[in-house]
Amino acid sequence: MAKNKLKIRRDDIVVVIAGKNKGRTGKVLEVLPQEGRVLVEGVAIVKKHVRGQNDKPGTIIQKEAPIHISNVALWDAAAGTRVKVGFKIEDGKKSRVNRKTGAAI
């Protein structure tokens, strides 16, 4: 997965299209290209037990778990639909475009 260029980037709004969180939308917090996974805000919440250290007591924290990048799609809030991403090269610069409308993302 490391050699492929990923179509989803940090700070994009995505919708989950598969799994138990299907239909949820959120902002991409982090992209992990080596594993082919993304961290999405408010999706795939897991509980982590943290051991106490010195004066701090142990607690249970909730955090996002990475989900596979194939289970998310870019979300267009204006149209209210998911977007297929394509690439267009103009003036030597590569940019992401909506494959259906041709509009820049």
Buried (B, 14 or more C-beta within 10 A) or exposed (E): EEEEEBBBEEEBBBBBEEEEBEEBBBBBBEBEBEEBBBBBBEBBEEEEEEEEEEEEEEEEEEEBEBBEBEBBBBBBEEEEEBBEBBEEEEEEEEEBBBEEEEEEB
